[in-house]
Amino acid sequence: MDSNKKKRKVSLVVISDIHLGTYGCHAKELLSYLKSINPDTVILNGDIIDVWQFSKRYWPKSHMKIIKYIFGWISQGKEIYYITGNHDEIMRKFVDFEIGSFSIKNKVVLELGAKKAWFFHGDVFDVTMQHSKWLAKLGAIGYDTLILINRGVNFISKFLGKGKISLSKKIKDSVKSAIKFINDFEETAIDIAIDNKYDYVVCGHIHKPAIKKVENDKGSVTYLNSGDWVENLTALEYHKNKWSIYKYNDDDFKKNTLKLQEDEEDVVDKTAKQLFGELVADFYLKK
């Protein structure tokens, strides 16, 4: 039985800023989402594994399951692009590496119908990244610490019968320099995309999901950001010539509307070694 028939069809999915290897990553929620969809093409738009903060002391099974599931998609022949980000910049050493349906890129341009889409992570616009990387890394540690504190706050909030809050989001939304950085980031991406006659520009990096059409005196473009799986739990989906933002909701999965059969072959049950072996074998057979 083809398990993909029970899943929601998506032509293209864009996922970024998962930050596997950090306390803030919502790997279990992401795995539930991945199991619910059947995409043709997958864009992993940077900061998938957080190499900056990676530690052997913290690598939960739930994080490994994400890697295994993606390997499973590759073994199925789904087109997967891994676009490098700043937290996984070590992958830039392997840009243009291809094996089977998987490739590593710094940017990707795809034809979506009659329109052209430009995908890249976005850290190239970050002045801190270019000139004070140590400061950016220090900020990343502080961000992960804030996420830990936030979990404690939300535990107490839930106990008191109140809703969840995001401390990091509140800070971003209230600090003028943070607001200016996000606005500058979006404007820069939009201006370059219009200059290059792209119809869509798709980024990650700033953890702020968005879809908006913008015009200037040179033309127009649709700006999109896939958000993250730390505080927003969002992805971008493209299907039937339409873009949408997916927002994770616990209730969607608690209702079991997307429940998988217990006897279904699950790619997560295979070891990473088995999956990689199958992938390499498939690559050489195709060659």
One Martini backbone bead per residue (centre of mass of N, CA, C, O) as a GRO file, in nm:
protein
  287
    1MET     BB    1   0.095   0.037   0.023
    2ASP     BB    2   0.058   0.375  -0.043
    3SER     BB    3   0.116   0.620   0.192
    4ASN     BB    4   0.096   0.887   0.012
    5LYS     BB    5  -0.221   0.879  -0.036
    6LYS     BB    6  -0.278   0.989   0.275
    7LYS     BB    7  -0.150   1.252   0.184
    8ARG     BB    8  -0.076   1.575   0.135
    9LYS     BB    9  -0.053   1.749  -0.149
   10VAL     BB   10   0.269   1.890  -0.265
   11SER     BB   11   0.477   2.044  -0.479
   12LEU     BB   12   0.603   2.261  -0.261
   13VAL     BB   13   0.850   2.287   0.005
   14VAL     BB   14   0.946   2.524   0.267
   15ILE     BB   15   1.228   2.487   0.493
   16SER     BB   16   1.346   2.659   0.789
   17ASP     BB   17   1.500   2.697   1.078
   18ILE     BB   18   1.529   2.436   1.276
   19HIS     BB   19   1.775   2.378   1.470
   20LEU     BB   20   1.933   2.131   1.507
   21GLY     BB   21   2.072   2.095   1.840
   22THR     BB   22   1.851   2.254   1.996
   23TYR     BB   23   1.618   2.345   2.239
   24GLY     BB   24   1.415   2.504   2.036
   25CYS     BB   25   1.348   2.263   1.877
   26HIS     BB   26   1.052   2.121   1.695
   27ALA     BB   27   1.072   1.805   1.600
   28LYS     BB   28   0.801   1.660   1.655
   29GLU     BB   29   0.626   1.857   1.495
   30LEU     BB   30   0.775   1.831   1.226
   31LEU     BB   31   0.730   1.527   1.183
   32SER     BB   32   0.425   1.543   1.165
   33TYR     BB   33   0.425   1.718   0.914
   34LEU     BB   34   0.593   1.542   0.719
   35LYS     BB   35   0.385   1.295   0.742
   36SER     BB   36   0.135   1.476   0.605
   37ILE     BB   37   0.310   1.492   0.339
   38ASN     BB   38   0.343   1.506  -0.045
   39PRO     BB   39   0.617   1.600  -0.200
   40ASP     BB   40   0.810   1.678  -0.481
   41THR     BB   41   0.950   1.940  -0.351
   42VAL     BB   42   1.246   2.036  -0.150
   43ILE     BB   43   1.327   2.318   0.061
   44LEU     BB   44   1.626   2.370   0.245
   45ASN     BB   45   1.662   2.705   0.389
   46GLY     BB   46   1.848   2.676   0.622
   47ASP     BB   47   1.930   2.599   0.940
   48ILE     BB   48   1.897   2.290   1.011
   49ILE     BB   49   2.178   2.265   1.137
   50ASP     BB   50   2.336   2.366   1.443
   51VAL     BB   51   2.670   2.403   1.443
   52TRP     BB   52   2.732   2.621   1.654
   53GLN     BB   53   2.563   2.431   1.894
   54PHE     BB   54   2.682   2.164   1.868
   55SER     BB   55   2.624   1.858   2.070
   56LYS     BB   56   2.659   1.542   2.202
   57ARG     BB   57   2.476   1.609   2.460
   58TYR     BB   58   2.261   1.728   2.224
   59TRP     BB   59   2.076   1.455   2.054
   60PRO     BB   60   1.790   1.369   1.993
   61LYS     BB   61   1.585   1.144   1.843
   62SER     BB   62   1.398   1.357   1.709
   63HIS     BB   63   1.631   1.477   1.534
   64MET     BB   64   1.712   1.217   1.380
   65LYS     BB   65   1.433   1.169   1.243
   66ILE     BB   66   1.456   1.399   1.043
   67ILE     BB   67   1.694   1.294   0.884
   68LYS     BB   68   1.569   1.020   0.809
   69TYR     BB   69   1.320   1.130   0.658
   70ILE     BB   70   1.478   1.279   0.438
   71PHE     BB   71   1.623   1.029   0.334
   72GLY     BB   72   1.362   0.890   0.248
   73TRP     BB   73   1.288   1.094   0.029
   74ILE     BB   74   1.537   1.047  -0.142
   75SER     BB   75   1.485   0.738  -0.192
   76GLN     BB   76   1.209   0.825  -0.352
   77GLY     BB   77   1.300   1.087  -0.547
   78LYS     BB   78   1.292   1.349  -0.423
   79GLU     BB   79   1.337   1.682  -0.462
   80ILE     BB   80   1.641   1.809  -0.296
   81TYR     BB   81   1.729   2.120  -0.143
   82TYR     BB   82   2.031   2.242   0.008
   83ILE     BB   83   2.046   2.542   0.169
   84THR     BB   84   2.262   2.750   0.292
   85GLY     BB   85   2.363   2.879   0.606
   86ASN     BB   86   2.503   3.005   0.893
   87HIS     BB   87   2.465   2.750   1.095
   88ASP     BB   88   2.547   2.563   0.813
   89GLU     BB   89   2.822   2.666   0.659
   90ILE     BB   90   2.986   2.398   0.620
   91MET     BB   91   2.820   2.320   0.354
   92ARG     BB   92   2.979   2.514   0.150
   93LYS     BB   93   3.201   2.300   0.078
   94PHE     BB   94   2.949   2.126  -0.089
   95VAL     BB   95   2.880   2.279  -0.324
   96ASP     BB   96   2.728   2.089  -0.588
   97PHE     BB   97   2.647   1.849  -0.454
   98GLU     BB   98   2.546   1.519  -0.582
   99ILE     BB   99   2.275   1.274  -0.496
  100GLY     BB  100   2.059   1.198  -0.684
  101SER     BB  101   1.796   1.417  -0.559
  102PHE     BB  102   2.043   1.559  -0.415
  103SER     BB  103   2.138   1.904  -0.321
  104ILE     BB  104   2.388   2.162  -0.286
  105LYS     BB  105   2.324   2.513  -0.209
  106ASN     BB  106   2.309   2.874  -0.212
  107LYS     BB  107   2.107   2.868  -0.460
  108VAL     BB  108   1.774   2.888  -0.620
  109VAL     BB  109   1.622   2.845  -0.951
  110LEU     BB  110   1.274   2.833  -1.041
  111GLU     BB  111   1.015   2.703  -1.233
  112LEU     BB  112   0.673   2.830  -1.189
  113GLY     BB  113   0.562   2.787  -1.452
  114ALA     BB  114   0.582   3.125  -1.570
  115LYS     BB  115   0.763   3.150  -1.315
  116LYS     BB  116   1.023   3.297  -1.102
  117ALA     BB  117   1.230   3.150  -0.840
  118TRP     BB  118   1.411   3.273  -0.549
  119PHE     BB  119   1.643   3.090  -0.344
  120PHE     BB  120   1.744   3.187  -0.005
  121HIS     BB  121   1.838   3.253   0.309
  122GLY     BB  122   1.996   3.573   0.392
  123ASP     BB  123   2.283   3.624   0.541
  124VAL     BB  124   2.416   3.815   0.326
  125PHE     BB  125   2.260   4.076   0.466
  126ASP     BB  126   2.432   4.037   0.728
  127VAL     BB  127   2.653   4.235   0.888
  128THR     BB  128   2.732   4.062   1.132
  129MET     BB  129   2.827   3.817   0.962
  130GLN     BB  130   3.057   3.974   0.802
  131HIS     BB  131   3.208   4.130   1.075
  132SER     BB  132   3.061   3.970   1.354
  133LYS     BB  133   3.042   3.652   1.417
  134TRP     BB  134   3.080   3.633   1.727
  135LEU     BB  135   2.822   3.797   1.787
  136ALA     BB  136   2.621   3.605   1.651
  137LYS     BB  137   2.691   3.356   1.827
  138LEU     BB  138   2.618   3.486   2.095
  139GLY     BB  139   2.324   3.540   2.018
  140ALA     BB  140   2.246   3.239   1.980
  141ILE     BB  141   2.285   3.158   2.274
  142GLY     BB  142   2.083   3.362   2.392
  143TYR     BB  143   1.838   3.256   2.234
  144ASP     BB  144   1.838   2.965   2.351
  145THR     BB  145   1.804   3.060   2.645
  146LEU     BB  146   1.534   3.204   2.602
  147ILE     BB  147   1.379   2.949   2.520
  148LEU     BB  148   1.409   2.804   2.790
  149ILE     BB  149   1.266   3.019   2.958
  150ASN     BB  150   1.001   3.010   2.793
  151ARG     BB  151   0.919   2.722   2.875
  152GLY     BB  152   0.881   2.789   3.175
  153VAL     BB  153   0.669   3.009   3.137
  154ASN     BB  154   0.459   2.824   2.982
  155PHE     BB  155   0.416   2.620   3.206
  156ILE     BB  156   0.294   2.824   3.405
  157SER     BB  157   0.075   2.937   3.216
  158LYS     BB  158  -0.075   2.664   3.179
  159PHE     BB  159  -0.132   2.617   3.485
  160LEU     BB  160  -0.304   2.904   3.486
  161GLY     BB  161  -0.474   2.903   3.203
  162LYS     BB  162  -0.283   3.014   2.986
  163GLY     BB  163  -0.120   3.117   2.725
  164LYS     BB  164   0.114   3.143   2.501
  165ILE     BB  165   0.447   3.281   2.479
  166SER     BB  166   0.689   3.504   2.307
  167LEU     BB  167   0.973   3.655   2.390
  168SER     BB  168   1.125   3.693   2.121
  169LYS     BB  169   0.888   3.825   1.970
  170LYS     BB  170   0.851   4.066   2.160
  171ILE     BB  171   1.130   4.182   2.114
  172LYS     BB  172   1.118   4.215   1.804
  173ASP     BB  173   0.844   4.397   1.818
  174SER     BB  174   0.991   4.634   2.020
  175VAL     BB  175   1.267   4.661   1.889
  176LYS     BB  176   1.386   4.884   1.670
  177SER     BB  177   1.637   4.733   1.552
  178ALA     BB  178   1.481   4.476   1.474
  179ILE     BB  179   1.277   4.606   1.284
  180LYS     BB  180   1.486   4.733   1.091
  181PHE     BB  181   1.626   4.473   1.003
  182ILE     BB  182   1.378   4.338   0.874
  183ASN     BB  183   1.312   4.566   0.674
  184ASP     BB  184   1.588   4.571   0.530
  185PHE     BB  185   1.591   4.279   0.438
  186GLU     BB  186   1.334   4.288   0.262
  187GLU     BB  187   1.414   4.524   0.076
  188THR     BB  188   1.667   4.396  -0.044
  189ALA     BB  189   1.539   4.142  -0.166
  190ILE     BB  190   1.332   4.293  -0.342
  191ASP     BB  191   1.520   4.471  -0.516
  192ILE     BB  192   1.689   4.239  -0.641
  193ALA     BB  193   1.453   4.079  -0.764
  194ILE     BB  194   1.352   4.303  -0.953
  195ASP     BB  195   1.620   4.348  -1.109
  196ASN     BB  196   1.602   4.017  -1.195
  197LYS     BB  197   1.298   3.934  -1.268
  198TYR     BB  198   1.151   3.816  -1.034
  199ASP     BB  199   0.853   3.682  -0.888
  200TYR     BB  200   1.016   3.531  -0.655
  201VAL     BB  201   1.118   3.560  -0.303
  202VAL     BB  202   1.295   3.315  -0.092
  203CYS     BB  203   1.327   3.302   0.262
  204GLY     BB  204   1.487   3.329   0.577
  205HIS     BB  205   1.659   3.380   0.903
  206ILE     BB  206   1.426   3.587   1.058
  207HIS     BB  207   1.170   3.432   1.168
  208LYS     BB  208   0.942   3.558   0.943
  209PRO     BB  209   0.656   3.502   0.823
  210ALA     BB  210   0.577   3.555   0.460
  211ILE     BB  211   0.333   3.721   0.230
  212LYS     BB  212   0.417   3.966  -0.030
  213LYS     BB  213   0.335   4.225  -0.241
  214VAL     BB  214   0.576   4.429  -0.423
  215GLU     BB  215   0.638   4.773  -0.515
  216ASN     BB  216   0.816   4.968  -0.756
  217ASP     BB  217   0.960   5.163  -1.009
  218LYS     BB  218   1.060   4.866  -1.148
  219GLY     BB  219   0.834   4.683  -0.998
  220SER     BB  220   0.752   4.336  -0.901
  221VAL     BB  221   0.706   4.119  -0.602
  222THR     BB  222   0.712   3.816  -0.418
  223TYR     BB  223   0.743   3.788  -0.076
  224LEU     BB  224   0.907   3.516   0.110
  225ASN     BB  225   0.876   3.344   0.436
  226SER     BB  226   0.921   3.042   0.633
  227GLY     BB  227   1.056   3.094   0.902
  228ASP     BB  228   1.016   2.839   1.165
  229TRP     BB  229   1.114   2.572   1.437
  230VAL     BB  230   1.096   2.753   1.723
  231GLU     BB  231   0.834   2.973   1.725
  232ASN     BB  232   0.632   2.936   1.460
  233LEU     BB  233   0.592   2.676   1.293
  234THR     BB  234   0.679   2.699   0.967
  235ALA     BB  235   0.572   2.694   0.615
  236LEU     BB  236   0.600   2.659   0.268
  237GLU     BB  237   0.344   2.635   0.008
  238TYR     BB  238   0.314   2.483  -0.326
  239HIS     BB  239  -0.008   2.478  -0.505
  240LYS     BB  240  -0.172   2.536  -0.778
  241ASN     BB  241  -0.030   2.827  -0.810
  242LYS     BB  242  -0.005   2.847  -0.479
  243TRP     BB  243   0.058   3.023  -0.188
  244SER     BB  244   0.142   2.916   0.159
  245ILE     BB  245   0.108   2.915   0.511
  246TYR     BB  246   0.223   2.695   0.745
  247LYS     BB  247   0.066   2.617   1.065
  248TYR     BB  248   0.111   2.473   1.348
  249ASN     BB  249  -0.132   2.232   1.500
  250ASP     BB  250  -0.210   2.020   1.741
  251ASP     BB  251  -0.512   1.953   1.668
  252ASP     BB  252  -0.462   1.820   1.388
  253PHE     BB  253  -0.326   1.557   1.539
  254LYS     BB  254  -0.521   1.479   1.774
  255LYS     BB  255  -0.762   1.397   1.567
  256ASN     BB  256  -0.634   1.187   1.353
  257THR     BB  257  -0.656   1.280   1.043
  258LEU     BB  258  -0.324   1.181   1.001
  259LYS     BB  259  -0.309   0.889   1.060
  260LEU     BB  260  -0.099   0.624   1.077
  261GLN     BB  261  -0.029   0.318   1.016
  262GLU     BB  262   0.129   0.080   1.208
  263ASP     BB  263   0.212  -0.106   0.940
  264GLU     BB  264   0.368   0.110   0.822
  265GLU     BB  265   0.625   0.209   0.640
  266ASP     BB  266   0.891   0.373   0.805
  267VAL     BB  267   1.169   0.560   0.745
  268VAL     BB  268   1.255   0.598   1.050
  269ASP     BB  269   1.325   0.285   1.103
  270LYS     BB  270   1.566   0.349   0.962
  271THR     BB  271   1.883   0.384   0.925
  272ALA     BB  272   2.113   0.602   0.817
  273LYS     BB  273   2.293   0.388   0.684
  274GLN     BB  274   2.079   0.254   0.506
  275LEU     BB  275   1.988   0.509   0.354
  276PHE     BB  276   2.264   0.584   0.236
  277GLY     BB  277   2.313   0.318   0.088
  278GLU     BB  278   2.064   0.343  -0.100
  279LEU     BB  279   2.141   0.614  -0.224
  280VAL     BB  280   2.413   0.530  -0.350
  281ALA     BB  281   2.307   0.294  -0.518
  282ASP     BB  282   2.106   0.460  -0.687
  283PHE     BB  283   2.310   0.656  -0.810
  284TYR     BB  284   2.486   0.437  -0.963
  285LEU     BB  285   2.260   0.310  -1.128
  286LYS     BB  286   2.189   0.573  -1.285
  287LYS     BB  287   2.487   0.608  -1.397
   0.00000   0.00000   0.00000
